[in-house]
Amino acid sequence: MTVDLAAPGICLALPTNRACAPAIADVGAEAVWAAREFGVRVHLLILDSADAATRAEHEKAVADLPAVAGVLVHHLDEEQQRAFLRSVIDRARTATPAPAAAAAAAGADRLLDLMLPDTVSYGACTNRAFLFAAALGCSSLHRRDSDSTYQELDGEPVFPIHHELRSIGRRAADAVPGVTHHTLDPAHAGKPIALVGSSFIGELSVDLGEVRALDPEVYEEVVGLWAATGSTVEERRKLVADSFTGNGTDPFTHDRAVLDLPDIWRIDMCNIALDRELYERVPLPPATDTIGSDYFLHHLVLNAGLPGVTHNRNIVNHYTSERRTDAGFLAYQLRFTKFLLSMLYLHPVYDALEAAGGALLDEDHHVRPGAVAGFARRAAGEDRAENHRRLAVLDRAYRRLGGRYADFADHLLPRRERLLDEAQADIEAFALLVDAWGPLVAAARAVPPTPSDADLLTPAAAPATVPAPAPTSVPAPTGASGRPGRSTTGRSTAHA
């Protein structure tokens, strides 16, 4: 199919801080397939926070990708990302419209820290992808992870983008022919599809399989700690049964795609497409060293009553070698601990979203960022007693396991108060970022993603539906290579 270069493109995003040349090749193949099958321009965005040697490997993997009309590859190290973000933040803070006051009040350095922290942030790396997608004039963002690959059927890869491009951003009533099952309440038929996704098969998404093998009772107690305050025993058990398992281990055999409110328990961030009308209004929590911080928009879509498509083209999840090291174990357990602590603040926000329901949307079916920021700000005042309990239970459980889990409990003990403070600061930072997000997105549309891309970009008028009108940058076709120039400088931080 001929690629329509006049239409908005899509962003297929791969954030990474680890060696992942095979994943680059796999996602590159998905980009080529999407361009050929759907006639859509695909911006393959690789946000690379790996060390210099690993980035060099990634450069080779990118160079080995086939040059295909309609596929543009943007491989950006952290220095390039930082330069882009500084330009966006400076433009947002000096813009004349009143909404820019929120960006100005936040402070340039503070916003840059939230967008590109010096440690792991699952939300921040995806927020950066959102702003790059806005700069590239994309209509949707499709995220993949560097520790996963695709299933195959009859020797061919099973690409999730097959279902994503059939539905994302379309009016729900118009998307019915592209799905296999339609159970959406007719009241939502006029709304746009905000989210399309599936899950994974393979290893647990959270590295707790060893805990489950060593002591199932400890596993149930520890995983149950992320339940909301006041949950019953039965509610905790159900939560444990549904947590981190994806869609099991059964391989793909045939397509199933359900149009309804999204089944967020069966949609993972390694296998998701989001509509620009969603992510250009509300970002993800930029919490640092916290797994699960990038799942907030799942809850927003569901509780606002926005349609989604849940399909079964599951990605294959695998653990990388880094997680098997002592340092990797320590880092991941710390991120899991902060995930548990984040629930003190996120559950009240989720409850508020559920109570607000359709009031979260304006007359054009767009989410109201102010409501989200208000819920987050209010949640920051939650009593910390429940988090003290979580830490005490985790300490007891890990000492029962012994070995390196007991060592981790020792490691955690002197850090408790700092972690409690960080969990509260993270929800406060989220409220601040939501307030500043509209001006940042508007500014991103007017800033080339990298200086080397300046000759690839031509301005176009912003769509009428965007929250804050501003110039939009839309890429023009590249030369024979299909790839813009790239620097190879940067440093290792960000996404894991």
C-alpha positions as CSV (number, residue, x, y, z in Angstrom):
1,M,0.0,0.0,0.0
2,T,1.3,3.5,-0.8
3,V,2.1,5.6,2.2
4,D,0.0,8.8,2.6
5,L,2.7,11.4,3.4
6,A,0.1,14.1,3.8
7,A,-1.6,12.3,6.7
8,P,-0.4,12.4,10.3
9,G,2.0,9.6,11.1
10,I,2.2,7.3,14.1
11,C,4.9,6.9,16.6
12,L,6.2,3.4,17.4
13,A,8.2,3.9,20.5
14,L,10.9,1.8,22.1
15,P,12.5,3.2,25.3
16,T,15.5,1.4,26.6
17,N,18.5,1.5,28.9
18,R,19.8,-2.0,28.1
19,A,21.3,-3.9,25.2
20,C,18.4,-4.7,22.9
21,A,19.6,-5.0,19.3
22,P,17.2,-7.9,18.6
23,A,14.3,-5.8,19.9
24,I,15.3,-3.0,17.6
25,A,15.3,-5.4,14.6
26,D,11.9,-6.8,15.7
27,V,10.2,-3.4,16.2
28,G,11.8,-2.2,13.0
29,A,10.1,-5.1,11.2
30,E,6.8,-4.1,12.8
31,A,7.2,-0.6,11.5
32,V,7.9,-1.8,8.0
33,W,4.9,-4.0,8.1
34,A,2.6,-1.2,9.4
35,A,3.7,1.1,6.6
36,R,3.2,-1.5,3.9
37,E,-0.1,-2.9,5.2
38,F,-1.8,0.3,6.3
39,G,-0.1,3.0,4.2
40,V,0.8,5.0,7.2
41,R,4.0,6.9,7.9
42,V,5.7,5.3,10.9
43,H,8.2,7.2,13.1
44,L,10.2,4.5,14.9
45,L,11.4,6.3,18.0
46,I,14.2,4.7,20.0
47,L,14.9,6.6,23.2
48,D,18.3,5.3,24.2
49,S,19.6,5.7,27.8
50,A,22.2,2.9,27.5
51,D,25.9,3.3,28.0
52,A,28.1,4.3,25.1
53,A,29.2,0.8,24.1
54,T,25.6,-0.4,24.1
55,R,24.4,2.6,22.1
56,A,27.1,1.8,19.5
57,E,25.5,-1.7,19.2
58,H,22.1,-0.1,18.8
59,E,23.5,2.2,16.1
60,K,24.6,-0.8,14.1
61,A,21.2,-2.4,14.6
62,V,19.5,0.8,13.4
63,A,21.9,1.0,10.4
64,D,20.9,-2.6,9.5
65,L,17.2,-1.8,9.3
66,P,15.9,-1.8,5.8
67,A,15.3,1.6,4.2
68,V,11.6,1.6,3.4
69,A,9.4,4.4,2.2
70,G,7.3,5.8,5.0
71,V,9.4,4.5,7.9
72,L,11.6,7.2,9.6
73,V,13.9,6.1,12.4
74,H,14.8,8.5,15.2
75,H,17.5,7.0,17.5
76,L,18.1,9.6,20.3
77,D,20.5,9.4,23.1
78,E,19.9,11.3,26.4
79,E,21.9,14.4,25.3
80,Q,19.6,14.7,22.3
81,Q,16.6,14.1,24.4
82,R,17.7,16.7,26.9
83,A,18.3,19.3,24.3
84,F,14.9,18.8,22.9
85,L,13.3,19.0,26.3
86,R,15.1,22.2,27.2
87,S,13.8,23.8,24.0
88,V,10.3,22.6,24.7
89,I,10.4,23.8,28.4
90,D,11.8,27.2,27.5
91,R,9.2,27.7,24.8
92,A,6.4,26.6,27.1
93,R,7.5,28.9,29.9
94,T,7.7,32.0,27.7
95,A,4.5,31.4,25.7
96,T,1.9,34.1,26.0
97,P,-1.4,32.1,26.6
98,A,-2.5,31.9,30.3
99,P,-2.0,28.1,30.5
100,A,1.7,28.7,30.2
101,A,1.7,30.1,33.7
102,A,1.6,26.6,35.1
103,A,4.8,25.7,33.2
104,A,6.5,28.9,34.2
105,A,5.6,28.4,37.9
106,A,7.0,24.9,37.9
107,G,10.5,26.1,37.0
108,A,12.6,24.9,34.1
109,D,15.0,22.8,36.1
110,R,12.2,21.1,38.0
111,L,10.3,20.2,34.8
112,L,13.5,18.9,33.2
113,D,14.1,16.7,36.2
114,L,10.5,15.3,36.0
115,M,10.9,14.6,32.2
116,L,14.5,13.2,32.4
117,P,15.5,12.2,35.9
118,D,18.9,10.8,36.8
119,T,17.4,7.5,37.7
120,V,14.9,5.0,36.4
121,S,11.4,6.3,35.6
122,Y,8.9,4.2,33.6
123,G,6.5,7.1,33.4
124,A,9.1,9.8,32.5
125,C,10.5,7.8,29.5
126,T,7.0,7.4,28.1
127,N,6.2,11.0,28.7
128,R,9.3,11.9,26.7
129,A,7.9,9.7,23.9
130,F,4.6,11.6,24.1
131,L,6.3,14.9,23.5
132,F,8.4,13.6,20.7
133,A,5.3,12.2,19.1
134,A,3.7,15.6,19.3
135,A,6.7,17.2,17.7
136,L,6.6,14.7,14.9
137,G,2.9,15.4,14.3
138,C,1.8,11.8,15.2
139,S,-1.8,10.9,15.7
140,S,-1.1,8.0,18.1
141,L,1.7,6.4,20.1
142,H,2.4,2.6,20.1
143,R,4.8,1.5,22.9
144,R,7.0,-1.6,23.0
145,D,9.6,-2.8,25.5
146,S,13.1,-3.9,25.0
147,D,12.7,-7.1,27.0
148,S,10.0,-8.6,24.8
149,T,9.5,-10.1,21.4
150,Y,6.7,-11.2,19.1
151,Q,4.9,-14.5,18.8
152,E,4.8,-16.2,15.4
153,L,2.0,-18.1,13.6
154,D,2.9,-20.2,10.6
155,G,6.4,-18.7,10.6
156,E,5.2,-15.1,10.5
157,P,5.4,-12.6,13.4
158,V,2.1,-11.7,15.1
159,F,2.3,-7.9,15.2
160,P,0.0,-6.1,17.7
161,I,-0.1,-3.0,15.4
162,H,-2.5,-5.0,13.2
163,H,-5.3,-4.3,15.7
164,E,-4.0,-1.0,16.9
165,L,-4.2,0.7,13.5
166,R,-7.6,-0.7,12.8
167,S,-9.1,1.1,15.7
168,I,-7.0,3.7,17.6
169,G,-8.5,7.2,17.4
170,R,-11.5,6.2,15.4
171,R,-15.1,6.8,16.5
172,A,-16.2,3.6,18.2
173,A,-19.2,3.1,16.0
174,D,-16.9,3.2,12.9
175,A,-14.4,0.7,14.4
176,V,-16.9,-2.1,14.7
177,P,-16.0,-3.8,11.3
178,G,-12.3,-4.1,12.5
179,V,-13.0,-6.2,15.6
180,T,-14.2,-9.7,16.2
181,H,-16.5,-8.9,19.2
182,H,-18.5,-5.8,20.0
183,T,-19.9,-5.5,23.5
184,L,-19.7,-1.7,23.9
185,D,-22.7,0.1,25.4
186,P,-24.3,2.2,22.6
187,A,-24.0,5.2,24.9
188,H,-20.3,5.3,24.1
189,A,-20.6,4.7,20.3
190,G,-19.8,8.3,19.5
191,K,-16.6,8.5,21.5
192,P,-13.1,8.0,20.1
193,I,-11.2,4.8,20.9
194,A,-8.5,6.0,23.3
195,L,-6.6,2.8,23.9
196,V,-5.9,-0.5,22.1
197,G,-3.8,-3.1,23.7
198,S,-3.0,-6.6,24.8
199,S,-0.7,-8.3,27.3
200,F,2.1,-10.8,27.2
201,I,2.9,-14.5,27.7
202,G,6.0,-15.8,29.3
203,E,7.6,-14.8,32.6
204,L,5.9,-12.7,35.2
205,S,6.0,-9.0,34.4
206,V,7.3,-8.3,37.9
207,D,10.4,-10.3,39.0
208,L,8.8,-12.2,41.9
209,G,8.7,-15.7,40.4
210,E,11.4,-16.9,42.8
211,V,9.4,-15.6,45.7
212,R,6.4,-17.6,44.5
213,A,8.5,-20.7,44.1
214,L,10.2,-20.4,47.5
215,D,7.1,-19.7,49.6
216,P,3.6,-19.2,48.0
217,E,2.2,-17.8,51.3
218,V,4.9,-15.1,51.4
219,Y,4.2,-14.4,47.7
220,E,0.5,-13.9,48.4
221,E,1.2,-11.7,51.4
222,V,3.8,-9.5,49.6
223,V,1.8,-9.1,46.3
224,G,-1.3,-8.4,48.4
225,L,0.4,-5.3,49.8
226,W,-0.6,-3.3,46.7
227,A,-4.3,-3.7,47.5
228,A,-6.2,-0.6,48.6
229,T,-6.4,0.2,52.3
230,G,-9.3,-1.7,53.8
231,S,-9.5,-4.4,51.2
232,T,-11.0,-7.7,52.4
233,V,-9.0,-11.0,52.4
234,E,-11.0,-12.2,49.4
235,E,-10.3,-8.9,47.5
236,R,-6.6,-9.3,48.2
237,R,-6.5,-12.9,47.0
238,K,-8.3,-12.0,43.8
239,L,-5.8,-9.2,43.3
240,V,-2.9,-11.6,43.8
241,A,-4.3,-14.1,41.3
242,D,-4.7,-11.4,38.7
243,S,-1.4,-9.6,39.2
244,F,1.6,-9.7,36.9
245,T,0.7,-12.9,35.0
246,G,-0.3,-11.3,31.7
247,N,-2.3,-13.8,29.6
248,G,-0.5,-16.9,30.8
249,T,1.5,-19.1,28.4
250,D,-0.9,-20.2,25.7
251,P,0.4,-19.3,22.2
252,F,-1.5,-17.3,19.7
253,T,-3.7,-19.3,17.3
254,H,-6.3,-16.8,16.0
255,D,-7.4,-13.2,16.4
256,R,-9.8,-12.0,19.0
257,A,-10.4,-8.2,19.4
258,V,-13.1,-6.9,21.7
259,L,-14.5,-3.4,21.4
260,D,-15.8,-2.3,24.8
261,L,-14.4,-0.3,27.7
262,P,-10.9,-1.7,27.9
263,D,-10.0,-4.7,30.0
264,I,-7.1,-3.0,31.8
265,W,-6.1,-6.1,33.6
266,R,-5.2,-7.7,30.2
267,I,-3.4,-4.7,28.7
268,D,0.3,-4.1,29.4
269,M,2.5,-1.2,28.6
270,C,4.7,-3.4,26.4
271,N,1.8,-3.9,24.1
272,I,-0.3,-0.7,23.8
273,A,-1.5,2.1,21.5
274,L,-2.8,5.4,22.9
275,D,-4.6,8.1,21.0
276,R,-3.0,11.6,21.0
277,E,-6.2,13.1,22.3
278,L,-5.5,11.3,25.5
279,Y,-1.7,11.5,26.1
280,E,-1.6,15.1,24.9
281,R,-3.9,16.1,27.8
282,V,-2.7,14.0,30.7
283,P,0.9,12.6,31.2
284,L,1.9,9.6,33.2
285,P,3.2,9.9,36.8
286,P,6.9,10.6,36.6
287,A,7.7,8.6,39.8
288,T,11.3,7.4,40.0
289,D,12.5,3.9,40.8
290,T,8.9,2.7,40.9
291,I,7.5,-0.1,38.7
292,G,3.9,0.3,37.5
293,S,4.1,4.1,37.4
294,D,3.2,4.0,33.7
295,Y,-0.2,2.4,34.0
296,F,-2.2,5.5,35.1
297,L,-3.8,6.2,31.8
298,H,-5.4,2.7,31.8
299,H,-7.5,3.8,34.8
300,L,-8.3,7.2,33.4
301,V,-9.6,5.7,30.1
302,L,-11.7,3.1,31.9
303,N,-13.2,5.4,34.5
304,A,-13.9,8.2,32.0
305,G,-15.9,5.8,29.9
306,L,-13.7,6.0,26.8
307,P,-13.9,3.0,24.5
308,G,-11.0,0.7,23.9
309,V,-10.1,-2.5,22.1
310,T,-8.6,-5.4,24.0
311,H,-7.0,-8.0,21.7
312,N,-5.0,-11.2,22.0
313,R,-1.8,-10.6,20.0
314,N,0.2,-11.0,23.2
315,I,3.9,-10.1,23.2
316,V,6.4,-12.6,24.7
317,N,8.0,-11.3,27.9
318,H,11.5,-12.4,29.0
319,Y,13.9,-11.4,31.7
320,T,17.2,-9.8,30.7
321,S,20.5,-11.0,32.2
322,E,20.9,-7.7,34.2
323,R,18.0,-8.7,36.4
324,R,19.8,-11.9,37.4
325,T,22.8,-10.1,38.9
326,D,23.0,-9.0,42.5
327,A,22.9,-5.4,41.6
328,G,19.9,-6.0,39.3
329,F,18.1,-7.9,42.0
330,L,18.6,-5.1,44.5
331,A,17.5,-2.3,42.1
332,Y,14.4,-4.2,41.1
333,Q,13.3,-5.0,44.6
334,L,13.7,-1.4,45.5
335,R,11.4,-0.4,42.6
336,F,8.9,-3.0,43.7
337,T,8.9,-1.6,47.2
338,K,8.3,1.9,45.9
339,F,5.5,0.5,43.8
340,L,3.8,-0.8,47.0
341,L,4.3,2.6,48.7
342,S,2.9,4.5,45.7
343,M,-0.5,2.7,46.2
344,L,-1.2,4.8,49.3
345,Y,-1.6,7.7,46.9
346,L,-2.7,6.2,43.7
347,H,-5.7,4.2,45.0
348,P,-7.4,7.4,46.3
349,V,-6.9,8.9,42.8
350,Y,-8.3,5.8,41.2
351,D,-11.3,6.0,43.5
352,A,-11.8,9.6,42.6
353,L,-11.7,8.8,38.9
354,E,-14.3,6.1,39.3
355,A,-16.6,8.4,41.3
356,A,-16.2,11.2,38.7
357,G,-17.0,8.9,35.8
358,G,-18.2,10.6,32.7
359,A,-17.6,14.0,34.3
360,L,-13.9,13.5,33.5
361,L,-14.8,14.3,29.9
362,D,-15.8,17.5,28.3
363,E,-18.4,17.9,25.6
364,D,-15.9,16.8,23.0
365,H,-15.1,13.6,24.9
366,H,-11.7,14.9,25.9
367,V,-10.4,14.3,29.4
368,R,-10.2,17.2,31.8
369,P,-6.6,17.5,33.1
370,G,-7.6,19.9,35.9
371,A,-9.7,17.2,37.6
372,V,-6.8,14.7,37.5
373,A,-4.3,17.2,38.9
374,G,-6.8,18.0,41.7
375,F,-7.2,14.4,42.7
376,A,-3.5,13.8,42.8
377,R,-2.9,16.9,44.9
378,R,-5.5,15.9,47.3
379,A,-4.2,12.3,47.6
380,A,-0.8,13.7,48.7
381,G,-2.2,14.3,52.1
382,E,-3.0,10.6,52.9
383,D,-2.0,9.3,56.3
384,R,1.3,7.4,56.0
385,A,0.3,4.7,58.6
386,E,-0.6,2.3,55.9
387,N,2.8,2.6,54.3
388,H,4.5,2.0,57.6
389,R,2.5,-1.2,57.8
390,R,3.5,-2.2,54.2
391,L,7.2,-1.8,55.0
392,A,6.8,-3.8,58.3
393,V,5.1,-6.7,56.5
394,L,7.6,-6.6,53.6
395,D,10.5,-6.7,56.2
396,R,9.0,-9.7,58.0
397,A,8.2,-11.6,54.8
398,Y,11.6,-11.2,53.3
399,R,13.4,-12.2,56.5
400,R,11.3,-15.3,56.4
401,L,12.6,-16.1,52.9
402,G,16.2,-15.6,54.1
403,G,19.2,-15.3,51.8
404,R,19.4,-12.3,49.5
405,Y,15.8,-11.4,50.5
406,A,16.9,-11.0,54.1
407,D,19.9,-9.0,52.9
408,F,17.5,-6.7,51.0
409,A,15.4,-6.2,54.2
410,D,18.7,-5.1,55.9
411,H,19.4,-2.7,52.9
412,L,15.9,-1.3,53.2
413,L,15.8,-0.6,56.9
414,P,17.8,2.6,57.1
415,R,16.1,3.9,53.9
416,R,12.5,3.7,55.1
417,E,11.9,7.3,55.9
418,R,13.5,8.5,52.7
419,L,11.3,6.1,50.6
420,L,8.2,7.3,52.5
421,D,9.1,10.9,51.6
422,E,9.8,10.0,48.0
423,A,6.4,8.3,47.5
424,Q,4.6,11.4,48.7
425,A,6.9,13.7,46.6
426,D,6.1,11.5,43.5
427,I,2.4,12.1,43.6
428,E,3.0,15.8,44.2
429,A,5.2,15.9,41.2
430,F,2.5,14.2,39.1
431,A,0.0,17.0,40.0
432,L,2.6,19.6,39.0
433,L,3.4,17.9,35.7
434,V,-0.3,17.6,34.8
435,D,-0.7,21.3,35.4
436,A,2.2,22.1,33.1
437,W,1.5,19.4,30.4
438,G,-0.7,21.4,28.0
439,P,1.8,24.1,27.5
440,L,4.6,21.5,27.1
441,V,2.7,19.6,24.4
442,A,1.8,22.9,22.6
443,A,5.5,23.9,22.7
444,A,6.7,20.4,21.5
445,R,4.7,20.9,18.3
446,A,6.8,23.8,17.3
447,V,10.3,22.4,18.3
448,P,12.1,20.0,15.9
449,P,12.9,16.7,17.8
450,T,16.7,17.2,17.2
451,P,18.7,19.9,15.5
452,S,19.6,17.4,12.8
453,D,15.9,16.9,12.0
454,A,15.3,20.6,11.3
455,D,15.5,20.1,7.6
456,L,13.0,17.2,7.8
457,L,10.3,19.2,9.4
458,T,7.8,21.6,7.9
459,P,5.2,23.5,9.9
460,A,1.5,22.9,9.7
461,A,-1.5,24.3,11.4
462,A,-2.6,22.6,14.7
463,P,-5.7,20.4,14.6
464,A,-8.8,22.1,15.9
465,T,-9.2,19.6,18.7
466,V,-5.9,20.2,20.5
467,P,-6.1,21.7,24.0
468,A,-3.8,24.7,23.3
469,P,-3.5,25.9,19.7
470,A,0.1,26.0,18.5
471,P,2.1,25.3,15.3
472,T,2.5,21.6,14.5
473,S,5.7,20.0,13.1
474,V,5.0,17.4,10.5
475,P,7.9,15.5,9.0
476,A,8.5,15.5,5.2
477,P,10.0,12.4,3.5
478,T,13.7,11.6,4.0
479,G,16.3,10.7,1.5
480,A,17.1,7.2,0.4
481,S,18.3,6.0,3.8
482,G,14.9,6.8,5.4
483,R,16.7,7.9,8.6
484,P,17.7,11.2,10.0
485,G,21.2,11.9,11.3
486,R,22.0,10.8,14.9
487,S,24.5,11.6,17.5
488,T,26.0,8.8,19.6
489,T,26.7,10.8,22.8
490,G,24.7,10.3,26.0
491,R,24.7,8.7,29.4
492,S,23.0,5.8,31.1
493,T,19.9,6.4,33.1
494,A,16.1,6.4,32.6
495,H,13.9,3.5,31.5
496,A,14.2,-0.1,32.6
